[in-house]
């Protein structure tokens, strides 16, 4: 049975969202229907006029049982009841909550999408991803009928996320058996297995005395924001919750057979309008993290520059890129940096045609004999 996909977006993101959806429709080969959850359902339906076909269905976020007002009320009240952080009507924590209301709300929408929309297993997708190669998510069917899926992972480490997920899910943060290897689930997409999500919700509610799962998420996120209480400084720069990390940690801890690691070549950023332009004088040829190798084009040339960068990234061999609106450079967040070379250099590419070939070899084996320096510039050959 094909997967459904859930995407969240707003009317202000239409240019990148349109490219993201068209690439997903083309390349996510075992996904059938796409449910686009948005506060701007009428506006988006009018704008796209059915141009995506009948596989894309727009959903008003009002069908969900919580609103922005619920987020602020629950989070601030939780901190008040604990009575340690100095809530005064204009504290740093309160200002942070109001600033990030939409960010916390969208995480609730993502994890409740299966329940509210009546879905089985489903794929979560950020709306600023552009896919360049065919991707399959189904790995195999387990003996009990549960599906095992392919998951990418990253090297993102966020102590505030890890602290919160342990309190919400009622399980310790996963202790990776491989020495000096850490895997994060923050890769901007993830398959949610219905039975695993149900178990996460039930365990969380049991641990927290029957409190609804969404309130547990907000309560623990708010408490982590005030982790320095009674000092007024906010923890985690305001980011204390990751729906991806929460589900990922619970799944690999309690239902490891549902998770099959499958590396993909991907990167975060930059936002539309930036174009890779290596500084030959400074010998800055690596796209990762450097600011000096990215040129920004303002309107009316911004989207033209974006198209050029998309074409370059496609030729570079990426599976997908997250063109985040906050990113002014590119970050590779792969578990093993050698993957940058392994999957970009044609002679070591593990792709056949446009489909990913399943493989079990570890990073070192795939990268054996690959010389330094670690960069992707060789894959730009032929792109003028």
QUIWO-V101024 format. One record per run of one state. SS is the DSSP state (alpha for helix, beta for strand, coil for the rest). FROM is the first residue (numbers start at 1). TO is the last residue. If there is no record, write none. Layout:
SS|FROM|TO, SS|FROM|TO
//
This chain:
coil|1|2, beta|3|8, coil|9|10, alpha|11|27, beta|28|28, coil|29|30, beta|31|38, coil|39|40, alpha|41|48, coil|49|55, beta|56|60, alpha|61|63, coil|64|67, alpha|68|82, coil|83|91, alpha|92|99, coil|100|100, alpha|101|117, coil|118|121, beta|122|125, coil|126|128, beta|129|131, coil|132|133, beta|134|135, coil|136|137, beta|138|141, coil|142|146, beta|147|151, coil|152|153, beta|154|154, coil|155|158, alpha|159|169, coil|170|183, beta|184|184, coil|185|188, beta|189|192, coil|193|193, alpha|194|207, coil|208|212, alpha|213|225, coil|226|234, alpha|235|238, coil|239|242, alpha|243|254, coil|255|255, alpha|256|258, beta|259|261, coil|262|265, beta|266|268, coil|269|273, beta|274|276, coil|277|278, beta|279|279, coil|280|283, beta|284|284, coil|285|287, beta|288|288, coil|289|293, beta|294|296, coil|297|301, alpha|302|315, coil|316|319, beta|320|322, coil|323|329, beta|330|331, coil|332|337, alpha|338|344, coil|345|345, alpha|346|348, coil|349|350, beta|351|352, coil|353|354, beta|355|356, coil|357|362, alpha|363|366, coil|367|376, alpha|377|380, coil|381|384
//
